[in-house]
Amino acid sequence: MTITSAYDRGRLTVYLSGELDHHAAGEAIHGIGELLDEYLPRDCVLELSGLSFMDSSGIAVIARTRYRMQSLNGRIWIECPSPQVQRVLDAAGIERRGPWDHGEPTRREICLTLEEMGFEIEASHHECARGQHEIDFK
């Protein structure tokens, strides 16, 4: 199990690769926790394309990361799970528990650009209809 990361403008991307099983879960929780403590991000992306295997212990890693991000008033989402990892996520109902908003990265970039232009962002979220997004600003 390998953990690497990238940080840019409040967004921490954590790249997990290898096998995320019960032997690696503790290491992953600890490693991600250290990254969250170091960067205190607004957003955390768990990029899972490098995982060749994940069992239910990976769900604990995701849940713990989500809990930590909530304590930071931050957001979390999952990107690029392999088909095997996606089956585990589906079986655990992760997609239904959110917030796994696939439009979030695009809205975030729009918000950052608007802030750079001097706008004050009040809210950014997905609306009920498919593909419908809202950004409120002053």
C-alpha positions as CSV (number, residue, x, y, z in Angstrom):
1,M,0.0,0.0,0.0
2,T,1.4,3.4,-1.1
3,I,0.0,6.8,-0.2
4,T,1.1,9.9,-2.1
5,S,-0.5,13.3,-2.2
6,A,-0.8,16.7,-3.9
7,Y,-2.1,19.9,-2.4
8,D,-3.3,22.9,-4.4
9,R,-5.4,25.9,-3.2
10,G,-7.2,24.1,-0.4
11,R,-7.6,20.8,-2.2
12,L,-5.7,17.7,-0.9
13,T,-5.7,14.8,-3.3
14,V,-4.7,11.5,-1.7
15,Y,-3.5,8.8,-4.2
16,L,-3.9,5.3,-2.8
17,S,-2.2,2.4,-4.7
18,G,-1.6,-1.2,-4.1
19,E,-3.9,-3.3,-1.9
20,L,-6.1,-1.8,0.7
21,D,-7.0,-4.6,3.0
22,H,-7.1,-5.1,6.8
23,H,-3.3,-5.2,7.0
24,A,-3.0,-1.8,5.2
25,A,-6.0,0.0,6.6
26,G,-4.4,1.2,9.8
27,E,-1.5,2.6,7.9
28,A,-3.8,4.3,5.5
29,I,-5.9,5.9,8.3
30,H,-2.8,7.1,10.0
31,G,-1.1,8.4,6.8
32,I,-4.2,10.2,5.6
33,G,-4.7,11.7,9.1
34,E,-1.2,13.1,9.1
35,L,-1.9,14.7,5.7
36,L,-5.1,16.2,6.9
37,D,-3.3,17.6,10.0
38,E,-0.6,19.1,7.9
39,Y,-2.7,20.8,5.2
40,L,-6.1,21.3,6.9
41,P,-7.7,21.2,3.5
42,R,-11.2,22.5,2.5
43,D,-11.5,19.5,0.1
44,C,-10.1,16.0,0.2
45,V,-10.1,13.8,-2.9
46,L,-9.4,10.1,-2.4
47,E,-8.1,9.0,-5.8
48,L,-8.4,5.3,-6.0
49,S,-7.3,4.4,-9.6
50,G,-4.1,2.8,-8.2
51,L,-5.8,0.4,-6.0
52,S,-5.6,-3.2,-7.3
53,F,-7.7,-4.5,-4.4
54,M,-9.9,-3.2,-1.7
55,D,-12.0,-5.0,0.9
56,S,-14.4,-3.8,3.6
57,S,-11.4,-2.4,5.5
58,G,-11.2,0.3,2.8
59,I,-14.7,1.4,3.7
60,A,-13.4,2.1,7.2
61,V,-10.6,4.2,5.7
62,I,-13.1,6.2,3.7
63,A,-15.5,6.6,6.6
64,R,-12.7,7.8,8.9
65,T,-11.5,10.3,6.3
66,R,-15.1,11.5,5.9
67,Y,-15.5,12.0,9.6
68,R,-12.2,13.9,9.9
69,M,-13.2,16.1,6.9
70,Q,-16.5,16.9,8.6
71,S,-14.7,17.9,11.7
72,L,-12.7,20.4,9.5
73,N,-15.9,21.6,7.9
74,G,-14.5,20.2,4.7
75,R,-15.7,18.0,1.9
76,I,-14.6,14.7,0.6
77,W,-15.1,12.8,-2.7
78,I,-13.9,9.7,-4.4
79,E,-12.4,9.7,-7.8
80,C,-11.5,6.9,-10.3
81,P,-12.2,3.7,-8.5
82,S,-11.3,0.6,-10.4
83,P,-14.2,-1.8,-11.2
84,Q,-13.3,-4.1,-8.2
85,V,-13.2,-1.1,-5.9
86,Q,-16.4,0.2,-7.3
87,R,-18.2,-3.1,-6.6
88,V,-17.1,-2.8,-2.9
89,L,-18.3,0.8,-2.7
90,D,-21.6,-0.2,-4.3
91,A,-22.0,-3.2,-1.9
92,A,-21.4,-0.9,1.0
93,G,-23.8,1.8,-0.3
94,I,-21.1,4.4,-0.3
95,E,-22.6,6.2,-3.4
96,R,-25.9,6.6,-1.6
97,R,-24.3,8.0,1.5
98,G,-22.7,11.0,-0.2
99,P,-21.4,13.6,-0.5
100,W,-19.9,12.0,-3.6
101,D,-20.8,14.7,-6.0
102,H,-19.0,14.2,-9.4
103,G,-19.6,17.8,-10.4
104,E,-17.8,19.2,-7.3
105,P,-14.4,19.6,-8.9
106,T,-15.8,21.7,-11.7
107,R,-17.9,23.8,-9.3
108,R,-14.8,24.3,-7.1
109,E,-12.7,25.6,-10.0
110,I,-15.5,28.0,-10.9
111,C,-15.7,29.2,-7.3
112,L,-11.9,29.7,-7.1
113,T,-11.9,31.7,-10.3
114,L,-14.8,33.8,-9.1
115,E,-13.0,34.5,-5.8
116,E,-9.9,35.5,-7.7
117,M,-12.1,38.0,-9.6
118,G,-13.4,39.5,-6.3
119,F,-16.7,37.7,-5.9
120,E,-17.7,36.4,-2.5
121,I,-19.0,32.9,-2.7
122,E,-22.0,32.1,-0.4
123,A,-22.8,28.6,-1.5
124,S,-22.0,25.9,-4.1
125,H,-24.0,22.7,-4.5
126,H,-25.7,20.2,-6.7
127,E,-29.4,20.7,-7.3
128,C,-32.0,17.9,-7.4
129,A,-32.1,17.5,-11.2
130,R,-29.4,15.6,-13.0
131,G,-26.7,17.9,-14.2
132,Q,-28.1,21.0,-12.4
133,H,-25.7,23.0,-10.3
134,E,-25.9,26.2,-8.3
135,I,-23.3,28.8,-7.2
136,D,-24.5,31.7,-5.1
137,F,-22.3,34.7,-4.9
138,K,-22.3,38.5,-4.0
